[in-house]
Amino acid sequence: MYNRLEIDPNERLHVLGHIPTVLTKLHEEWQRLDDLKRENLFSLINQQQQQLEAMWEQCYVGEDDIQAFQSYFYDDYTEESLEAQDIEVQRLQAYYEEWKGIFMNTV
């Protein structure tokens, strides 16, 4: 989540261990990041949509398949929409890596 929210490494929580105080700090940090994510949901989803469009182009995804990915087309700026787009980007990245040789030869 730090990377997605582009949190400076100096501002990241660095803890080791699992004693109750550490677990409390981790829970508080997770809550802070979750709040930040909700505040920036519109921006995060727009970034994810741009990455998704790039992956569709890079993988030569057809219009029918793009249309099938409904959450991309809704003006639904929810955590579920962000998660669905994230899963689709990861799936396409894995697909691209598997078939990279073919994609690179089609240029």
C-alpha positions as a printed NumPy array, in Angstrom:
array([[  0.   ,   0.   ,   0.   ],
       [  2.961,   2.322,   0.618],
       [  3.949,   2.071,  -3.04 ],
       [  0.416,   2.571,  -4.356],
       [ -0.006,   5.693,  -2.212],
       [  3.512,   6.865,  -3.094],
       [  4.469,   7.295,   0.571],
       [  8.034,   8.531,   0.989],
       [ 10.256,   5.76 ,   2.433],
       [ 11.206,   8.074,   5.302],
       [  7.543,   8.346,   6.288],
       [  6.95 ,   4.603,   6.368],
       [  6.557,   2.765,   9.631],
       [  9.567,   0.571,  10.373],
       [  8.948,  -1.951,  13.123],
       [ 10.264,  -5.371,  13.988],
       [  8.772,  -7.987,  16.212],
       [  5.295,  -8.921,  17.286],
       [  4.829,  -7.7  ,  20.819],
       [  1.446,  -6.064,  21.538],
       [  2.765,  -2.494,  21.187],
       [  4.206,  -3.306,  17.768],
       [  0.949,  -4.924,  16.694],
       [ -0.957,  -1.864,  17.89 ],
       [  1.372,   0.418,  15.912],
       [  0.945,  -1.753,  12.819],
       [ -2.826,  -1.643,  13.174],
       [ -2.754,   2.153,  13.546],
       [ -0.496,   2.489,  10.499],
       [ -2.743,   0.217,   8.447],
       [ -5.742,   2.322,   9.462],
       [ -3.901,   5.525,   8.494],
       [ -3.029,   4.086,   5.079],
       [ -6.556,   2.809,   4.574],
       [ -7.918,   6.297,   5.328],
       [ -5.401,   7.804,   2.892],
       [ -6.456,   5.295,   0.234],
       [-10.117,   6.235,   0.661],
       [ -9.241,   9.949,   0.435],
       [ -7.319,   9.342,  -2.796],
       [ -9.598,   6.717,  -4.329],
       [-10.53 ,   8.835,  -7.365],
       [ -6.878,   9.466,  -8.226],
       [ -5.824,   5.863,  -7.557],
       [ -8.581,   4.487,  -9.787],
       [ -7.682,   6.906, -12.582],
       [ -4.034,   5.799, -12.371],
       [ -5.119,   2.163, -12.419],
       [ -7.361,   2.779, -15.447],
       [ -4.429,   4.306, -17.342],
       [ -2.297,   1.291, -16.517],
       [ -5.129,  -1.014, -17.561],
       [ -5.502,   0.78 , -20.9  ],
       [ -1.758,   0.459, -21.499],
       [ -1.868,  -3.272, -20.722],
       [ -4.859,  -3.783, -23.025],
       [ -2.918,  -2.128, -25.827],
       [  0.314,  -3.956, -25.035],
       [ -1.482,  -7.334, -24.998],
       [ -3.629,  -6.573, -28.06 ],
       [ -6.822,  -7.173, -26.086],
       [ -9.908,  -7.132, -28.294],
       [-12.807,  -4.748, -27.911],
       [-15.146,  -7.532, -26.768],
       [-12.81 ,  -8.477, -23.922],
       [-12.419,  -4.85 , -22.93 ],
       [-16.203,  -4.443, -22.894],
       [-16.454,  -7.558, -20.714],
       [-14.44 ,  -5.83 , -18.033],
       [-17.414,  -3.839, -16.813],
       [-15.943,  -2.237, -13.7  ],
       [-13.657,  -0.173, -15.93 ],
       [-16.606,   1.599, -17.499],
       [-18.601,   2.417, -14.407],
       [-18.128,   5.702, -12.637],
       [-17.86 ,   3.568,  -9.537],
       [-15.013,   4.92 ,  -7.456],
       [-15.053,   2.258,  -4.762],
       [-12.427,   0.071,  -3.167],
       [-14.021,  -2.911,  -4.921],
       [-13.565,  -1.248,  -8.3  ],
       [ -9.931,  -0.453,  -7.501],
       [ -9.36 ,  -4.059,  -6.404],
       [-10.994,  -5.455,  -9.569],
       [ -8.824,  -3.243, -11.761],
       [ -5.719,  -4.19 ,  -9.783],
       [ -6.454,  -7.896, -10.264],
       [ -7.007,  -7.363, -14.004],
       [ -3.729,  -5.447, -14.379],
       [ -1.853,  -8.221, -12.557],
       [ -3.512, -10.861, -14.74 ],
       [ -2.547,  -8.993, -17.909],
       [  1.019,  -8.457, -16.693],
       [  1.38 , -12.203, -16.085],
       [ -0.161, -12.901, -19.508],
       [  2.24 , -10.469, -21.163],
       [  5.252, -12.025, -19.436],
       [  4.155, -15.492, -20.551],
       [  3.785, -14.43 , -24.187],
       [  6.361, -11.62 , -24.305],
       [  8.297, -13.234, -27.16 ],
       [  5.255, -13.225, -29.414],
       [  4.248,  -9.683, -28.479],
       [  7.756,  -8.373, -29.131],
       [  7.841, -10.019, -32.569],
       [  4.58 ,  -8.394, -33.67 ],
       [  6.049,  -4.896, -33.7  ]])
